[in-house]
Amino acid sequence: MSVTLLDPTSELEPTVRPLTPRPPSLDGMVIGLLDITKPRGDVFLNRVEELLHQRGLQTRRYAKPTFTKPAPIDLRHKIATECQAVIEALAD
């Protein structure tokens, strides 16, 4: 299955990428919670984190410096090496 992503960063043609398979379970995984720093994204992530902790899952919090640009490469690398799944807050 593939999905067409429209990139708001001035791409001229849409990119087609296959979806990454979902893990069968989150048990034993570290879940990264990425706040892109839009208003109220932290409110959403606070509630998600609370629900994940109720299920006994471990989380780590991260934040982009600004929502107007992609996450810096060092932040993406840190998340990729510390987490097995990521939830990103897109809120307003």
C-alpha positions as CSV (number, residue, x, y, z in Angstrom):
1,M,0.0,0.0,0.0
2,S,1.3,3.5,-0.7
3,V,0.1,7.0,0.2
4,T,0.7,10.2,-1.6
5,L,2.3,12.8,0.7
6,L,2.0,16.5,-0.2
7,D,5.1,18.2,1.2
8,P,4.4,21.9,2.2
9,T,8.1,22.7,1.8
10,S,7.8,23.6,-1.9
11,E,8.2,20.2,-3.5
12,L,7.2,20.3,-7.1
13,E,5.9,16.7,-7.3
14,P,4.3,14.5,-4.7
15,T,6.4,11.7,-3.3
16,V,5.0,8.2,-3.2
17,R,6.3,6.1,-0.3
18,P,5.0,2.8,1.2
19,L,3.7,3.0,4.7
20,T,6.0,1.6,7.4
21,P,4.4,-1.6,8.9
22,R,2.9,-1.1,12.3
23,P,4.4,-3.2,15.1
24,P,2.1,-6.0,16.3
25,S,2.5,-4.7,19.9
26,L,4.0,-1.8,21.7
27,D,5.0,-4.0,24.7
28,G,8.6,-3.5,25.6
29,M,9.1,-0.6,23.3
30,V,10.3,2.9,24.1
31,I,7.8,5.3,22.6
32,G,9.1,8.7,21.6
33,L,6.7,11.7,21.9
34,L,7.7,14.5,19.6
35,D,6.3,17.9,20.2
36,I,6.6,20.0,17.0
37,T,6.0,23.1,19.2
38,K,2.6,24.1,17.7
39,P,0.2,25.5,20.3
40,R,-1.4,22.8,22.5
41,G,0.7,20.0,21.1
42,D,2.1,19.5,24.6
43,V,-1.4,19.1,25.9
44,F,-2.1,16.3,23.5
45,L,1.2,14.6,24.2
46,N,0.7,14.9,28.0
47,R,-2.5,12.9,27.7
48,V,-1.0,10.4,25.3
49,E,1.9,9.9,27.7
50,E,-0.5,9.4,30.6
51,L,-2.4,6.7,28.6
52,L,0.9,5.0,27.6
53,H,2.1,4.9,31.2
54,Q,-1.2,3.4,32.3
55,R,-0.4,0.6,29.9
56,G,3.1,0.2,31.5
57,L,4.9,1.6,28.5
58,Q,8.1,3.7,28.6
59,T,8.1,7.1,26.9
60,R,10.7,9.8,26.1
61,R,9.9,13.4,25.3
62,Y,11.4,15.5,22.5
63,A,10.7,18.9,21.0
64,K,11.6,20.5,17.7
65,P,13.1,24.0,18.0
66,T,10.4,25.3,15.7
67,F,7.4,23.9,13.8
68,T,8.3,25.8,10.7
69,K,11.2,23.6,9.8
70,P,12.0,19.9,9.7
71,A,13.5,18.4,12.9
72,P,17.3,18.8,13.0
73,I,19.3,15.8,11.9
74,D,20.8,15.3,15.4
75,L,17.3,15.3,17.0
76,R,16.1,12.8,14.4
77,H,19.1,10.6,15.1
78,K,18.6,10.8,18.8
79,I,15.0,9.7,18.5
80,A,15.8,6.9,16.1
81,T,18.5,5.5,18.4
82,E,16.5,5.8,21.6
83,C,13.0,4.8,20.5
84,Q,11.2,2.0,18.6
85,A,8.1,4.1,17.8
86,V,7.2,7.8,17.7
87,I,4.0,9.8,18.2
88,E,4.2,13.3,16.8
89,A,1.9,16.1,18.1
90,L,0.2,18.1,15.4
91,A,-2.1,20.5,17.1
92,D,-3.4,24.0,17.1
